[in-house]
Amino acid sequence: MAISEALKEVYATAPIDRHYIETLELSHPIFGNGFFMTNQRELLQGTLEDGRVVNFRPVPFTAIPPNSEEQSDIQLQVGLDNTSRELMVYLERLGRKPNVPIVVTYRVYLSDDPTTVQNDPPLVLDVISVTATQQFVSFTAGNSNMRDKPFPSQLYTTELYPGLAR
């Protein structure tokens, strides 16, 4: 996950007048345009990497991004406390499309510049497992399941390669 020099400076020095803001986007066909949230106490209007401006709703969450040393098993741990009823309704509807994973996008902004994503490209992972109670939702996001993808990705058929027919 590449981060900007400004974010590295904030991580290293923890200045009083600037701080980093973590955001999450949960996307799934059932979620419509996505569920945008920030762990700040107030609404955050942020600009995505494609130029769209969205409102990140305040939702208390904690996110543990993967270490920079982890190359093979990249995982993001997320815990959401006092989850809003709206998100719980979406999670309950997921039974209708269980084969489509929830995609999590982790973005970091600086408090003085909500127009620039500081980890560009943002971390985009699929939800691997979810645990939900009435008060708390936790999930682990990681690389997509490679077992469901054909290898090689190009299928060698007789239509594409007539020489294979005997």
C-alpha positions, -999 to 999 in steps of 0.1 A, spaced: 0 0 0 18 31 -12 13 62 10 21 98 3 50 117 18 26 139 37 10 109 54 44 94 62 52 127 80 19 126 100 25 90 109 61 98 121 56 131 139 19 131 150 15 169 148 -12 186 169 -28 205 140 -30 176 115 -42 140 118 -51 111 94 -86 100 88 -94 64 80 -124 57 57 -140 25 45 -162 18 15 -183 -14 15 -196 -22 -20 -219 -50 -31 -247 -51 -57 -272 -51 -28 -256 -20 -13 -264 2 -44 -238 30 -46 -219 17 -17 -217 23 21 -192 50 29 -180 55 65 -154 73 85 -142 67 121 -144 105 128 -173 120 148 -186 142 121 -195 137 84 -166 138 60 -170 150 25 -141 134 6 -130 132 -30 -123 97 -43 -94 88 -66 -118 90 -96 -129 126 -88 -163 118 -73 -172 136 -41 -189 114 -15 -201 118 21 -185 94 46 -209 88 75 -195 87 110 -194 51 122 -172 40 151 -148 15 136 -112 3 140 -91 -9 111 -58 -27 113 -42 -25 78 -17 -52 67 19 -47 76 42 -36 48 62 -68 52 33 -90 44 35 -98 7 16 -131 3 -13 -129 28 -26 -93 28 -54 -89 53 -73 -60 67 -90 -65 101 -120 -43 108 -143 -39 138 -175 -18 137 -191 -9 171 -227 2 176 -233 -6 139 -261 14 124 -294 -4 116 -290 5 79 -258 -15 76 -273 -44 95 -302 -45 70 -277 -47 42 -258 -75 59 -290 -95 64 -299 -91 27 -266 -107 17 -281 -141 18 -297 -133 -16 -263 -131 -33 -239 -151 -12 -215 -158 -41 -207 -122 -47 -182 -109 -22 -184 -76 -3 -155 -54 -16 -138 -32 10 -119 -1 0 -97 14 27 -87 50 21 -68 75 43 -71 112 41 -55 140 60 -76 163 82 -65 194 63 -70 179 28 -101 157 24 -98 161 -14 -67 138 -18 -65 101 -10 -32 96 8 -29 59 0 -33 60 -38 -42 35 -50 -64 26 -20 -64 -9 -6 -92 -29 -22 -99 -63 -8 -128 -89 -6 -144 -97 27 -134 -133 37 -153 -137 70 -179 -118 90 -190 -120 126 -220 -100 136 -239 -94 168 -265 -68 178 -237 -44 189 -206 -53 170 -196 -64 135 -161 -76 127 -147 -89 95 -115 -98 78 -108 -87 42 -81 -102 20 -72 -112 -15 -100 -128 -35 -104 -165 -35 -80 -177 -63 -95 -212 -62 -126 -199 -81 -105 -186 -110 -94 -209 -139 -57 -214 -145 -45 -206 -169 -69 -177 -172 -70 -182 -210 -90 -213 -218 -75 -231 -248 -105 -242 -269 -107 -256 -304 -126 -225 -315 -96 -203 -306 -69 -229 -316 -82 -252 -343 -50 -272 -343 -60 -287 -309 -88 -307 -326 -78 -343 -335 
